[in-house]
Amino acid sequence: PVRLLIAVGSQRGLAAERPLRFATSDAARVRETFVGYGGVRARDAEVLREPSRAELFAAIARVRDEAARHREGEVTVVFYFSGHGDRDAIHLGNERVLLTDVQSELASVHAALRIVVTDACRTNRDKGFNAEEPFAISLAATPQATGSVWLHASSEGESAQESDELEGAIFTHSWLNGLRGAADANSDSQVTLEESFAFAHSQTMIRSSKSSGVLQKPEAAIALHELSPVVLTETRPKLSGLSLPSGRDVHYLVYTAGSKSVLAELWAAPARPTTFRVPQGRYIVLRRESGLGSAAHIDVAENEVRLLGASDFTPVSLDAVAQKGGESRHENEISLAYEMGTSARFGTSQGARIDYGLGLTRFVAVTAGGAVETSSPETAVNDERIYGARGRLGAEVRLPVSTFMTLHAGAGGHAGVLFQTLARRDAGASALERDGYTTKRSERAFVAGPEVSVGLRAATAGAGQRAVFGDITLGGRGSFLQEENGLRGLFSASVMTGVGARF
């Protein structure tokens, strides 16, 4: 048997639709889950990021060609979409792709089992999707089931939601947690279609009501004749795991150590431990129970399933629990840049700078850094060289203009020191023949003043995600320094290009 996966993430919709933040990363997580636990070979799992209509249908054609190499009863096709949509179409950028066209393309793939999951949005980062009829999806293992299935992120007329804390769509995050083992209600290390949807349904309702107050109710259109349950993932032989104790009204948040985003959000099952699969590594598990908070810092070894007990948790304040992740998280970034500037006093200058940024919110950051520069003012009398080193501190306002582009404007101050080497040219031929100069001297001056900047940043991922980025920035700087004739004010303008990383 072979399983083929197409996971589509489209953060950009029609012109009037606000870009999403996590649709492409949701698609990547779906691929990771099905390759890890769902029997999909890495070569048979394709992720499409911001595809056009032509690119989407070309991917389905590749799946159709691969399926044709096998008997129909051996093939399973999984199709996942996250992005904008309306009642009749999905939105790929400015293209509306009719559901009937997608249905027709998928129907042409010779497969006994087809699973389609859509987590699509309308506007303003609300995500919702309604279709007239579900795709006609034949479900069978060898074959063991026939019928039709469509999993919706929300019910008719409702919206679905993204979460900054989860860094993904609420429904998709819950569904994937279930597929990694949290939905395994009978502890047989197999997660069925029914178990995965039941788990995602309850977790989505709880999280949506808790985070926004707007209840989101996933919906399934299922018409199956089953000889055995449809198994989506098997977790027994896969990676390491965490096992959370049973309980009532106990809420868990799981973080990878050093990360501010939620890896998993779970409510304890009253009659059994809840086990889900994770890679080996270090984790922080936060627990809320009866108005009290506690935390566990644990290491999970390769192939180990770590069972947590009461002794693993130490009390913490609920404020500390609430401040984990979400909008309160801080983003770190570091960048290197080349700067070229000009001023009336020193002419053209150039140099390098390094900056560190700390994002206090999505829109505000504080920055600090240092720079070195050199210039060679041209005069008729002297050969002059200026060397400078300075530190800077400031704040920035950041306005997203698209998923990957950000406009930023900043203000702050700088302070540093300038070194000047000055050599007077001698008009006498003998002196010029000897060494070209008659006198040489060096001077040093301290400088300080305000600075402003405005620039544009392009990143490889949306806000809230690790990324590398490129920057182009225009800056203006005022400097005050003490010269022989008193305090002097100078103004310089510069342009900077740089690269950096956000983490």
Secondary structure, DSSP 8 states (H G I E B T S, - for coil): -EEEEEEEEE---STTS---SSHHHHHHHHHHHHHHHSS--GGGEEEEES--HHHHHHHHHHHHHHHTTS-GGGEEEEEEEEEEE-SSEEEETTEEEEHHHHHHHHHTS--SEEEEEEEEE-STTEE----SS-------SSS-EEEEEEEESS-TT--EEEETTTTEEHHHHHHHHIIIIIT-TT-SSEEEHHHHHHHHHHHHHHHHHHHTS-----EEEEEEEESS--EEEE-TTSSEEEEE---SSEEEEEEETT--S-SEEEE--SSS-EEEEE-SEEEEEEEEETTEEEEEEEEE-TT-EEE--GGG-EEE-HHHHHTSSGGG--EEEEEEEEEEEEETTTEEEEEEEEEEEEESSSSEEEEEEEEEEEE--B-SSEEEEEEEEEEEEEEEEEEESSSSEEEEEEEEEEEEEEEEEEEEE--SHHHHHHTSEEEEEEEEEEEEEEEEEEEEEEESS-TTS-EEEEEEEEEEEEEEEEETTEEEEEEEEEEEEEEEEE-
